Amino acid sequence: MTDNPLIYPGAAHPDLREPMIAELVRTFYERARRDDVIGPVFAAAVEDWDEHIGKITDFWSGVMLRTGRYNGRPMRPHLILPLTAEHFDRWLDLFEATAREICAPGIADAFIVRARRIADSFEMARASQRGEFAAPRHSLR
């Protein structure tokens, strides 16, 4: 067995349940929509908030509980948005604060590890699309 939390089979944490994922996603987006840095990006990109929150709840359910409910390609929409390092940093700051508020410490840590790797993956893909190289910035902190 390994200590890498990303390759264990099954749930990311034994105490994590769907209602907690839904609360985390809903609370995060309530805050993100009001945020001066990332709020305008979301406002321009999201037309139906109920649909978006449902889709992202399914995404995190798949990431954290391996439910397989998410059916999509999360990278694609992010590649066309005018995102900067500041946007990714703010997204992570808000997400991490929300996870720590909503979840017990071990569960929050499991979300945060994955969120940081997702942010790195998106940033590196955006750099590659521009013919540049980007090293991971978040998963190493």
Rosetta blueprint (number, residue, H / E / L):
1 M L
2 T L
3 D L
4 N L
5 P L
6 L L
7 I L
8 Y L
9 P L
10 G L
11 A L
12 A L
13 H L
14 P L
15 D L
16 L L
17 R L
18 E H
19 P H
20 M H
21 I H
22 A H
23 E H
24 L H
25 V H
26 R H
27 T H
28 F H
29 Y H
30 E H
31 R H
32 A H
33 R H
34 R H
35 D L
36 D L
37 V L
38 I L
39 G H
40 P H
41 V H
42 F H
43 A H
44 A H
45 A H
46 V L
47 E L
48 D L
49 W H
50 D H
51 E H
52 H H
53 I H
54 G H
55 K H
56 I H
57 T H
58 D H
59 F H
60 W H
61 S H
62 G H
63 V H
64 M H
65 L H
66 R L
67 T L
68 G L
69 R L
70 Y L
71 N L
72 G L
73 R L
74 P L
75 M H
76 R H
77 P H
78 H H
79 L H
80 I L
81 L L
82 P L
83 L L
84 T L
85 A H
86 E H
87 H H
88 F H
89 D H
90 R H
91 W H
92 L H
93 D H
94 L H
95 F H
96 E H
97 A H
98 T H
99 A H
100 R H
101 E H
102 I H
103 C L
104 A L
105 P H
106 G H
107 I H
108 A H
109 D H
110 A H
111 F H
112 I H
113 V H
114 R H
115 A H
116 R H
117 R H
118 I H
119 A H
120 D H
121 S H
122 F H
123 E H
124 M H
125 A H
126 R H
127 A H
128 S H
129 Q H
130 R L
131 G L
132 E L
133 F L
134 A L
135 A L
136 P L
137 R L
138 H L
139 S L
140 L L
141 R L
